[in-house]
Amino acid sequence: MNLCFDCGNTTVRIGLFERGNLIISSVFPTRCLSLEPGKLARKLKALLPDDLKPDRIGIVSVISSDRENNLVNILENIFRIKPGLFNRGAQMPIRLAVDNPCEVGADRALGAWYAFQKYAGPIIVVDFGTATTFDLVSEQGEFLGGIIAPGVAVSFSALSAAAVKLPEIGEFGEVGPLIGKNSLECMRSAYYHGTAALVKGLIGRMREAG
């Protein structure tokens, strides 16, 4: 079994895979990686099966080195296996044809590599997280660069914080009207229709640019 951690800026996602199939998944806030080791170890154990004995552990990380080290050390203590760590600057399985390869997050590089392996190229890879990223992979499987936009949740949290009379958008439910009749409907219209227009527009421009 392979135990995998995707450490993003906002959340950490855990996946336990057996023969390529996801059998257990969980998520917790990235800030928990700053807990003292004993508390973090107890949290991880609560999220995983008691008798778990993974064959390999892999970590994809875009977070700070102190949080990475905290997670790596605790996992090594629990399972007696040294995790494989893919972070910014690590050797990636895809050629990064950009000005400074060390600037490319491991999540973007590995996402681009996997998309090429599964679908071939050229291909545009879109990822929605703390940031919304659009990455271009060539026909030869090279990472050619991309676009980084603010994530949807981050954008609206910042808007509500800066404009005190605007509400928090909360959990997104059903798609509402394009033209809102109150502040919340207006914001939710931008959340859905605006994001869809951003994605459609940028993908179109990337295709035009070749």
N, C-alpha and C positions, 0 to 999 in steps of 0.2 A: 504493500500500500504506500501511496505517496501523500504526504501531508504538505499542503501548499498554503502560503500566506501572501496575500496581495495587500501591501501596506501603502495606502494612499494618504493624502493630506488630511482627509476628514475621517475616513473609516478604514478598518482592517478587515478584510474578508478572508475567511478560512475555508478551505476545501479539502476534503479527504477523498482520494481517488483510488479505486481498485479496478485494475485492468482497463484503465481509461475512462471508467464511469464514475461520476460524482455520486458519492453515497451519503455524505454529510456535509452541510455547509452552515456557516455561522458568520456573524458580523458584530464588531464592537467598535467604539470610538477610538481613533488613533491616539487621543490624549491619554488613554489608559496605559500606553507604553511608557509613560513617564512615572508610573507607579513604582514604589519601591519593590525590589525583586520578589519578596515573599507574597505581597498582595497580587502582583501580576501573575505569578505562578499559580496561585489559587484560582484566579479568574480564568486562566487558560484551561486548567484542569476541569473546571466546571462546564466549559464549553465542549470538551472532548470526551469520548468514551473512556471509562475507567481502565479498561484492559488494552488500550491502544498501543500497538507496537509497529510504528511505521518503518518501512524499509528505507525511505529517503524523505528528507525535509527540504523544501525549497522556499525561498523568500524573494519576492519581487518588491523593491522598496524605492520610494521617492522621498523618504522622510530623513530626518537628521540622524547623524551617526550615533549619537548617544541613545536614541530610541532604538535604532537598529541593534546596537550592541546589547542593550538590555534584553531584547527579544531573543537574539541569538544565544546569549549565555544561558537564559532560562530554559530554552528548548533543549540545549545541549545537556543541561543538568537533569531535565526530566527524562529524556529519551536516550541519553548516551550516544547521540548521533550528532555530528557537526553539520548544521544546515548549510546548504548551498545558497549563497547570497548574490542576487543580481541587483545591483544598484547603479547609480550614475557613475560612469567611468569603468564599469566592469566590461569584460570581453563579451560582445554580443554576437549572436549567430547570424546577424545581418550586417551588410556593409552600410555604414552611415555616411552618405555622400553629402555632408554638410560642412559648414565652416569650422565648427568646433564640436566634434562628436561627443565630448564629455558633457555638453549641455543637454543632450537628449536624454530624457528620463527613461529609466528601464522599462516602465510600463508602456511607453510609446514604442520603443524599439522592439520589445517582445510582441506587442500587439500587432505591429506591422509584419514582423517575421511570421507569426502564426497565420495571419490573414493571407499572406503570400503562399504559405504551405498548403492552406486549405482551398484557396480560390485561384491562385496564380495571379499574374499581374498583366498590365498595370491595374492598380487598385487603390481606392481611397478608403482609409480607415478612419471612422469617426468614433470617438469615445466621449461619453458624458460622465463627468465627475466633478471634482472641485473646479477643474477647467474643462471646457469643451474643446477637444483637439481634432484636427483634420490632418491626416498624414498621407503622403503620396509615396507609393512603392512602384518602382519601374517594372517593365516587362522582364528585366533581368534579375529582379529581386533586390534592388538597391533602395534604401530609404533615402528619398530625395529631399525631404523637408516637409514643412506643413504650416499650419495655422493654429495659434492658440488663442481662444476666446475665453472670457470669464464663464464659469459654470453657471447653469441656470439658477440653482439654489443660492449660490454666492451673490449673483447679481441682484436678486430680489431681497435678500437679507440686507445687502448694502443700501438698497433703495429705501427700505422701511426704516433703517437706522438713520439715514440722512434726511428723510422727509417725515417728520414726526407725526404728521396727520394721515399718513398712509398706513394701512393695516399690514400685519404680517400675512403673507399669502397662505401659510399653513400647508397641509397636505393637499396635493392636487387631486381633484375628483373628476367628475364628468367634464367634458369639453363644453364650455359655455359659448355665448354669442361672440361674434367678431367685434361688434360694437357694444361695449359694456354700458350699463345704465347706472352703475355705482362704482366706487373706487375699487372694490374687490373684483368685480366683474371685469373692469378695465385692465387690472393687473393680471388676472388670469388669462385674459385674451392675449396679452403680450407673452405670458409664460408659454402658452401652447402655440398660438398662431405665429408669434414673433420668433420663437425657437424654430418652428418648422420652416419659416421663411429664411432664417439665417442658414440653416442646414442646406436647404434647396439652393439658395443663392450662392453660397460658397462652393458647393459641389459643382454647380454649373460653371462658375468662374474657373475652378481648377481644371475642369474638363476642357474649357476653351483655351486655357494656357498650355495644355498638352502635358 
